[in-house]
Amino acid sequence: MELQAPHRPIPTRQKLTPPDGVDYAAAEAWVRRRTRQRINLANYVWEGSAETRKSRERFLKFARVLQKELLLHENWDGTPRT
């Protein structure tokens, strides 16, 4: 089986708009790294101050949607689903 390139865009069923201040390509790369590490973002929690946590939660909500879309098309290790 062939691994998907880490820079390859994540296919989505609908157009996704990232939160303000979030680079879409960087978010995709971050999600791919966490997925290869088998980190389920549905259970992922960031610690920190209240003001930092709010912006991170918006990013994390977006990242969870991206991971869900990614796992529709690829396995956890990056191989395509058949």
C-alpha positions in Angstrom: 0.0 0.0 0.0 1.2 3.5 -0.8 1.1 6.3 1.8 -0.5 9.5 0.8 1.8 12.6 0.6 1.7 14.7 3.8 1.2 17.9 1.7 -1.7 16.4 -0.2 -5.0 18.3 0.4 -7.5 16.5 2.6 -10.6 15.7 0.5 -13.8 17.0 2.0 -17.4 16.5 1.1 -18.1 20.2 1.3 -16.0 23.4 1.3 -14.6 24.1 4.8 -13.7 27.6 6.0 -11.1 27.8 8.7 -11.5 30.1 11.6 -10.0 33.6 11.4 -6.2 33.5 11.6 -5.9 29.8 10.7 -3.9 28.8 7.6 -5.8 26.0 5.9 -2.7 24.2 4.6 -1.0 24.4 8.0 -4.1 23.0 9.7 -4.2 20.1 7.2 -0.5 19.3 7.9 -1.2 19.5 11.6 -4.1 17.1 11.3 -2.2 14.7 9.1 0.7 14.6 11.7 -1.7 13.9 14.6 -3.6 11.3 12.6 -0.3 9.4 11.7 0.5 9.5 15.4 -2.9 8.0 16.0 -4.1 10.9 18.1 -7.9 11.1 18.1 -8.7 14.8 18.0 -12.2 14.1 19.4 -10.5 13.4 22.8 -7.7 16.0 22.4 -7.5 18.7 25.1 -5.2 21.7 25.2 -4.2 23.2 28.5 -3.4 26.9 29.0 -4.8 30.3 29.9 -8.4 31.2 29.3 -7.7 33.6 26.5 -5.4 31.2 24.7 -7.8 28.3 25.2 -10.6 30.1 23.4 -8.7 30.5 20.1 -7.3 27.0 20.4 -10.7 25.5 20.9 -11.9 27.2 17.6 -8.9 25.7 15.8 -9.4 22.3 17.5 -13.1 22.3 16.4 -12.0 22.9 12.8 -9.2 20.2 13.1 -11.7 17.6 14.4 -13.8 18.1 11.3 -10.8 17.8 9.0 -9.7 14.6 10.8 -13.2 13.1 10.4 -13.1 13.9 6.6 -9.5 12.5 6.3 -10.5 9.3 8.0 -13.3 8.8 5.5 -10.7 8.5 2.7 -7.6 7.2 4.5 -6.6 4.9 7.3 -4.8 6.1 10.4 -1.5 5.3 8.9 -2.1 7.3 5.7 -2.9 4.5 3.4 -6.0 5.0 1.1 -9.2 3.2 2.1 -10.4 0.6 -0.4 
